[in-house]
Amino acid sequence: MKEPSVVIDCILELEDAASVAPLQRILAAELPEQVAARTLAAVGITQPVSLSLVITGDDAIQDLNRQFRQQDKPTDVLSFPLLDQPLVNAPAEQLWMAFDESQSEPTSAAGYASVSQPRFITPDELETNLGDIVISWPTVERQAAQAGHTSTYEALYLLSHGVLHLVGYDDQTEEGYTAMVRIQESVMQGIHWSD
């Protein structure tokens, strides 16, 4: 399967200098681009894309989680899609958009009506900007230790999860969660990394 071209704009917002060295190795090896490309290929997306990846701390991600999900606690990964509808072709119960027949507008999985805005059409010569992914590095380290694998594996697994959210998958249903985990595990089996 052809893998798409992926451009990732990565921003490190960490105060702990010791955390930056492992992240720099991950970025230098272009592992995020490999994971994103394989994730997209696994769901049938071959067009060139771009996305932003922010690696931050628990306080910053907690602020975002509180503001956008009304959950006042740190989380591992947040995704902010720029698409107005899913890019993937998957069963509706796996996607973040559902069509409410009583409305003329699609709604999010949480039931909020989409805001009508003019559509932005990406010129053919440019990558489609999928949106933003934010990952908490301290949470990555904690979850990796709990699961018994490396921080690199955990960060890349969460990146794959975030990419799936950007293109339309949602884990709020059992079907969506199961599909996402299956895809993420398949993608990670094909990635070679070292800590």
For each residue, the residues with C-beta under 8 A, 3 or more apart:
1: 41 42
2: 41 46
3: 37 38 40 41 46
4: 37 40 41 45 46 47 48 49
5: 37 48 49 127
6: 33 36 37 40 48 49 50 51
7: 33 48 49 50 51 127
8: 32 33 36 50 51 52 53
9: 50 51 52 53
10: 27 32 52 53 54 55
11: 52 53 54 55
12: 20 23 55
13: 54 55 56 57 60
14: 17 19 20 23 55 56 57 137
15: 57
16: 19 20 57
17: 14 20 21
18: 21
19: 14 16 22 23 137 138 141
20: 12 14 16 17 23 24
21: 17 18 24 25
22: 19 25 26 151 152 195
23: 12 14 19 20 26 27 55 137 155
24: 20 21 27 28
25: 21 22 28 29
26: 22 23 29 31 32 152 155 156 193
27: 10 23 24 30 31 32
28: 24 25
29: 25 26 193
30: 27 33 34
31: 26 27 34 35 152 156 191 193
32: 8 10 26 27 35 36 53 156 159
33: 6 7 8 30 36 37
34: 30 31 37 38 191
35: 31 32 38 39 156 159 160 163 187 188 191
36: 6 8 32 33 39 40 49 51 159 160 163
37: 3 4 5 6 33 34 40 41
38: 3 34 35 41 42 160 187 190 191
39: 35 36 42 43 159 160 163 164 183 184 187
40: 3 4 6 36 37 43 45 46 49 163 167
41: 1 2 3 4 37 38 44 45 46
42: 1 38 39 183 186 187
43: 39 40 88 90 164 167 169 183
44: 41 88 89
45: 4 40 41 49 87 88 167
46: 2 3 4 40 41
47: 4 127 128
48: 4 5 6 7 126 127 128
49: 4 5 6 7 36 40 45 127 128 129 130
50: 6 7 8 9 127 128 129 130
51: 6 7 8 9 36 129 130 131 132 133 163 166
52: 8 9 10 11 131 132 133
53: 8 9 10 11 32 132 133 134 135 159 162
54: 10 11 13 132 133 134 135
55: 10 11 12 13 14 23 135 137 155
56: 13 14 60 61 134 135 136 137
57: 13 14 15 16 60 61 136 137 138
58: 61 62 74 136 138 139
59: 62 63 74
60: 13 56 57 63 64 134 136
61: 56 57 58 64 65 74 75 78 134 135 136 139
62: 58 59 65 66 72 73 74 75
63: 59 60 66 67
64: 60 61 67 68 78 134
65: 61 62 68 69 71 72 73 74 75 78
66: 62 63 69 70 71 72
67: 63 64
68: 64 65 78 80
69: 65 66 75 78
70: 66
71: 65 66 75
72: 62 65 66
73: 62 65
74: 58 59 61 62 65 136 138 139
75: 61 62 65 69 71 78 136 139
76: 135 136 139 140 143 158
77: 133 134 135 136 158 159 161 162
78: 61 64 65 68 69 75 133 134 162
79: 131 132 133 134 161 162 165 166
80: 68 131 132 133 134
81: 96 130 131 165 166 167 168
82: 129 130 131 132 166
83: 86 87 130 131 166 167 168
84: 114 117 119
85: 97 106 168
86: 83 90 95 96 97 167 168 169
87: 45 83 128 130 167 168
88: 43 44 45 95 167 168 169
89: 44
90: 43 86 94 95 168 169 179
91: 94 95 175
92: 95 98 99
93: 173 175 176
94: 90 91 169 170 173 175 176 179 180
95: 86 88 90 91 92 98 109 168 169 170 176
96: 81 86 108 109 165 168 169 170 172
97: 85 86 106 107 108 109 114 168
98: 92 95 106 107 108 109
99: 92 106 107
100: 103 105 106 107 111 113
101:
102:
103: 100 107 113
104:
105: 100 113 114 116
106: 85 97 98 99 100 114
107: 97 98 99 100 103 111 112 113 114
108: 96 97 98 111 112 114
109: 95 96 97 98 170 172
110: 172
111: 100 107 108
112: 107 108
113: 100 103 105 107
114: 84 97 105 106 107 108
115:
116: 105
117: 84
118:
119: 84
120:
121:
122: 126 127 128 129
123: 126
124:
125:
126: 48 122 123
127: 5 7 47 48 49 50 122
128: 47 48 49 50 87 122
129: 49 50 51 82 122
130: 49 50 51 81 82 83 87 163 166 167
131: 51 52 79 80 81 82 83 166
132: 51 52 53 54 79 80 82
133: 51 52 53 54 77 78 79 80 159 162 163 165 166
134: 53 54 56 60 61 64 77 78 79 80
135: 53 54 55 56 61 76 77 139 140 155 158 159 162
136: 56 57 58 60 61 74 75 76 77 139 140
137: 14 19 23 55 56 57 140 141 151 155
138: 19 57 58 74 141 142
139: 58 61 74 75 76 135 136 142 143
140: 76 135 136 137 143 144 151 154 155 158
141: 19 137 138 144 145 151 154
142: 138 139 145 146
143: 76 139 140 146 147 154
144: 140 141 147 149 150 151 153 154
145: 141 142 148
146: 142 143
147: 143 144 154
148: 145
149: 144 153 154
150: 144 153 154 193 195
151: 22 137 140 141 144 154 155 195
152: 22 26 31 155 156 193 194 195
153: 144 149 150 156 157 188 193
154: 140 141 143 144 147 149 150 151 157 158
155: 23 26 55 135 137 140 151 152 158 159
156: 26 31 32 35 152 153 159 160 188 191 193
157: 153 154 160 161 184 188
158: 76 77 135 140 154 155 161 162
159: 32 35 36 39 53 77 133 135 155 156 162 163
160: 35 36 38 39 156 157 163 164 183 184 187 188
161: 77 79 157 158 164 165 171 180 184
162: 53 77 78 79 133 135 158 159 165 166
163: 35 36 39 40 51 130 133 159 160 166 167
164: 39 43 160 161 167 168 169 180 183 184
165: 79 81 96 133 161 162 168 169 170 171
166: 51 79 81 82 83 130 131 133 162 163
167: 40 43 45 81 83 86 87 88 130 163 164
168: 81 83 85 86 87 88 90 95 96 97 164 165
169: 43 86 88 90 94 95 96 164 165 176 179 180 183
170: 94 95 96 109 165 173 176
171: 161 165 176 177 180
172: 96 109 110 176 177
173: 93 94 170 176 177
174: 177 178
175: 91 93 94 178 179
176: 93 94 95 169 170 171 172 173 179 180
177: 171 172 173 174 180 181
178: 174 175 181 182
179: 90 94 169 175 176 182 183
180: 94 161 164 169 171 176 177 183 184
181: 177 178 184 185
182: 178 179 185 186
183: 39 42 43 160 164 169 179 180 186 187
184: 39 157 160 161 164 180 181 187 188
185: 181 182 188 189
186: 42 182 183 189 190
187: 35 38 39 42 160 183 184 190 191
188: 35 153 156 157 160 184 185 191
189: 185 186
190: 38 186 187
191: 31 34 35 38 156 187 188
192:
193: 26 29 31 150 152 153 156
194: 152
195: 22 150 151 152
